[in-house]
Amino acid sequence: MALFSKVLIANRGEIALRILRACKELGIKTVAVHSTADSDSMHVRLADESVCIGPPPSRDSYLKMPAIMGAAEITGADAIHPGVGFLSENATFATMVEEHGMTFIGPTPEHINMMGDKITAKKTMIALGIPVVPGSDGSIDTEEEALKAADKIGFPILIKATSGGGGKGMKVAYNKGEVLDAFRLAKIEAKANFGNDQVYMERYLRRPRHIEVQVLADTHGNVVHLGERDCSLQRRHQKVWEEAPSPGLDAKLRESLGEIVTKAIGKMGYRGAGTLEFLFEDGEFFFMEMNTRIQVEHPISEMVTGIDLVQEQIKVAAGLPLPFTQKDIQFQGHAIECRINAEDPVTFIPSPGKITDYHAPGGYGIRVDSHMYQGYIVPPHYDSMVAKLIAHGKTREDCLKRLERALGEYVIAGIKTLMPLHQKLVQNPDVIAGNYDIHWLEKTLAKED
Amino acid sequence: MAAKFNIDGEAIRKLAEILLETDLSEIEYEDNGSRIYVSRKANIAPVTTQVTSHSVLTPTVQAAPAPEVTDWSKHPGVLRSPMVGTAYLSPEPGAPNFIKLGDVVSVGQTLLIVEAMKVMNQIKSTKAGKVTQIFISDASPVEFDQSLVIIE
């Protein structure tokens, strides 16, 4: 089984550069597709070939399947890596790629579909023996059902819009007396926001941690996990800082979670990289969703295991077996990643524009994954993440000190970034103690206002 | 000890032609350690690392007294590709090309075809006028926004 000779990178920015680097190291030729706004992007400059596929808007470029397939055709790519976001979890695209005789570097369209529908995913996980957030079996349509379900699920409960998102159409009830009000209000809000007032119910976790497990499976039946990542530091459901391992888990919990997860993934017959996301509270794990792609925060898992996840993705897609089994995987030290977005560190208003000065930190245990360079113009059309600063240390304490040191060296001028926020976080006593949950960051930011 | 340096005039001429056809401003070609770099500033003779060949200039790129557009993609008469694919200059192999230099075209007239995923897309003119430049050759790949022709 040979590796691919040419991979088309169907993405942009930092992750496209990450994929390009993995390809180069594997001796694979690279094709960068880009919008007109990204003609000067670092990975476009470094790629062996580049094809402009559309104007700046994502729907006319990075989300435009015919444009990407057209580029694959004219360059003769034999595989496509979809990166994160965009078409990476689009089963239609995955199918299209395979129908055109190319390899989609990711799981099968069936598995993408299975995990993309939140209700199906939950059902699948229940069948595979993975604990899920206790909830109603389907939608709650009457007040009687609401009361009965709440009793069964256990308080506090959360009523959620089936078509919902962004925290809208969600109401909490802390006891029986609050259920009906919450039910009625949730339905009204759901109707107003999504045009559909269908709701369901779940147990409301008050102070959970977001714990996710990285898995990797080949086409020869080998499944491994690379440990967990704690991504509880979030603002508006966007991760800001991630660390591995989680300061909230002990070795026993870690091991049992890893076992459950790899068994389930094995039963699924999954291939490639994937991440199972859980909410963790009071010693219990609750499955939330599975992402069937590489994730932004994958570097911290790489740092603690020494495994190049993107390279392994490519090799698995080419049919090669994983060169290690679970017992070969050793976890060393602690890693933290700071997402550096082009945003105001206080208001979070996006700050695109020209980077007038750029100096990345270096030194032992520091890794910078970024497509930025001095003179680069951050376009306004896409998400604002411009860099990931990753620190690794023997202990969590060493890692934090190293991260603080590196943040002090990092210079990005011309645009605003979240760097000052990260500098505050790295010195915050709760963060230093590892004492936080998914609401902590927003609560802390609100206090400072 | 340096090896004898053989100048491949044919290769340089070919590269210079490609520059003009595709509206690129520079080409760097490397093969087995040998490297040729050819660059063009429109209206100035193509500059090469080995030979300055004014003879490769075609009349359309001749320096004119008045300052002309140096970047064809910004020329007011340029028509750019709305999609990625392979450009074909005739409706089918062997048939005459849709247009040639000097032709007068009208709005909506088919100028060429861009094919992607086995679908032939007719690229129609958005302006009426004379075809003064054709930048692409038959069966060549085109990307989004690539300059195809100039209609004045």
Contacts between the chains, C-beta under 8 A, distances in Angstrom:
chain1	res1	chain2	res2	distance
A	35	B	144	8.0
A	36	B	144	7.2
A	36	B	145	5.6
A	51	B	84	5.9
A	51	B	141	7.7
A	51	B	143	4.6
A	51	B	144	7.9
A	52	B	84	7.6
A	52	B	143	4.1
A	52	B	144	4.6
A	52	B	145	5.5
A	52	B	146	7.1
A	53	B	84	5.2
A	53	B	143	6.9
A	53	B	144	5.2
A	54	B	84	7.9
A	54	B	144	4.9
A	55	B	144	7.4
A	55	B	145	7.5
A	61	B	144	7.6
A	66	B	83	7.5
A	66	B	116	6.0
A	66	B	117	6.1
A	67	B	83	6.5
A	67	B	84	5.1
A	67	B	116	7.9
A	67	B	144	6.7
A	69	B	116	7.1
A	69	B	117	5.4
A	70	B	83	6.6
A	70	B	84	3.7
A	70	B	85	4.7
A	70	B	116	3.5
A	70	B	117	6.3
A	71	B	84	4.9
A	71	B	143	7.3
A	73	B	85	7.4
A	73	B	86	7.6
A	73	B	116	6.6
A	73	B	117	6.6
A	74	B	84	6.8
A	74	B	85	6.6
A	74	B	86	5.8
A	74	B	141	3.7
A	74	B	142	7.9
A	75	B	141	7.5
A	100	B	117	7.5
